[in-house]
Amino acid sequence: MTVQEIEESVRTILVEEFKVEPDAIEREKTFKKMGLDSLDLVSLAMSLEDRLSLEIPDDELVGIETYGQALDFLERKAGAAA
């Protein structure tokens, strides 16, 4: 899986499932500023597990607050190629 595929998957889920405006999705922006609460983040993680075929334990999500941090984490987890 490539970095672009991961980013596209995350963006698609944010827009389609959580109704985040595409223009509001920026690397430095927190999920909270995008309108997601803690339950939304759990749901997002579950959607990403399904879409990316990854296992994402809750304890590994601690400290991930921005879109960019999430992308970096998922890229490491998936062993993404540029």
C-alpha positions as CSV (number, residue, x, y, z in Angstrom):
1,M,0.0,0.0,0.0
2,T,1.3,3.4,-0.9
3,V,1.4,6.6,1.1
4,Q,-1.1,8.1,-1.5
5,E,-3.5,5.2,-1.0
6,I,-3.5,5.6,2.7
7,E,-4.1,9.3,2.6
8,E,-6.9,8.8,0.0
9,S,-8.5,6.2,2.3
10,V,-8.4,8.4,5.3
11,R,-9.7,11.5,3.4
12,T,-12.5,9.5,1.9
13,I,-13.6,8.1,5.3
14,L,-13.5,11.6,6.9
15,V,-15.6,13.1,4.1
16,E,-18.1,10.3,3.5
17,E,-18.6,9.0,7.0
18,F,-17.9,12.0,9.2
19,K,-19.0,14.8,6.8
20,V,-15.8,16.7,7.2
21,E,-15.4,19.3,4.4
22,P,-12.5,18.4,2.1
23,D,-10.9,21.9,2.5
24,A,-10.9,21.4,6.3
25,I,-8.5,18.4,6.1
26,E,-5.0,19.6,6.7
27,R,-1.9,17.8,8.2
28,E,-1.7,20.2,11.2
29,K,-5.4,20.3,12.0
30,T,-6.6,18.3,15.0
31,F,-9.5,15.9,14.6
32,K,-11.3,17.9,17.3
33,K,-11.1,21.0,15.1
34,M,-12.5,18.9,12.2
35,G,-15.5,18.2,14.5
36,L,-14.7,14.7,15.6
37,D,-15.1,13.6,19.2
38,S,-13.5,10.6,21.0
39,L,-16.2,8.2,19.9
40,D,-15.8,9.4,16.3
41,L,-12.1,8.6,16.6
42,V,-12.8,5.0,17.7
43,S,-15.2,4.7,14.8
44,L,-12.6,6.2,12.4
45,A,-10.0,3.7,13.6
46,M,-12.4,0.8,13.1
47,S,-13.2,2.0,9.5
48,L,-9.5,2.3,8.8
49,E,-8.9,-1.2,10.1
50,D,-11.4,-2.5,7.6
51,R,-10.4,-0.4,4.7
52,L,-6.6,-0.8,5.1
53,S,-6.6,-4.4,6.5
54,L,-4.7,-3.4,9.6
55,E,-5.1,-4.0,13.3
56,I,-5.0,-0.8,15.3
57,P,-5.0,-1.4,19.0
58,D,-6.5,1.4,21.1
59,D,-3.3,1.9,23.1
60,E,-1.4,2.8,19.9
61,L,-3.8,5.7,19.2
62,V,-2.8,7.5,22.3
63,G,-1.3,10.9,21.5
64,I,-2.5,10.9,17.9
65,E,-4.5,14.2,17.6
66,T,-3.8,15.6,14.2
67,Y,-4.5,14.3,10.7
68,G,-0.8,14.4,9.9
69,Q,0.1,12.3,13.0
70,A,-2.6,9.8,12.0
71,L,-1.1,9.5,8.4
72,D,2.4,9.0,9.8
73,F,1.2,6.3,12.2
74,L,-0.8,4.5,9.4
75,E,2.2,4.7,7.0
76,R,4.5,3.1,9.6
77,K,1.9,0.5,10.5
78,A,1.3,-0.5,6.9
79,G,5.0,-0.2,5.9
80,A,3.9,2.1,3.1
81,A,5.9,2.8,0.1
82,A,6.3,6.3,-1.3
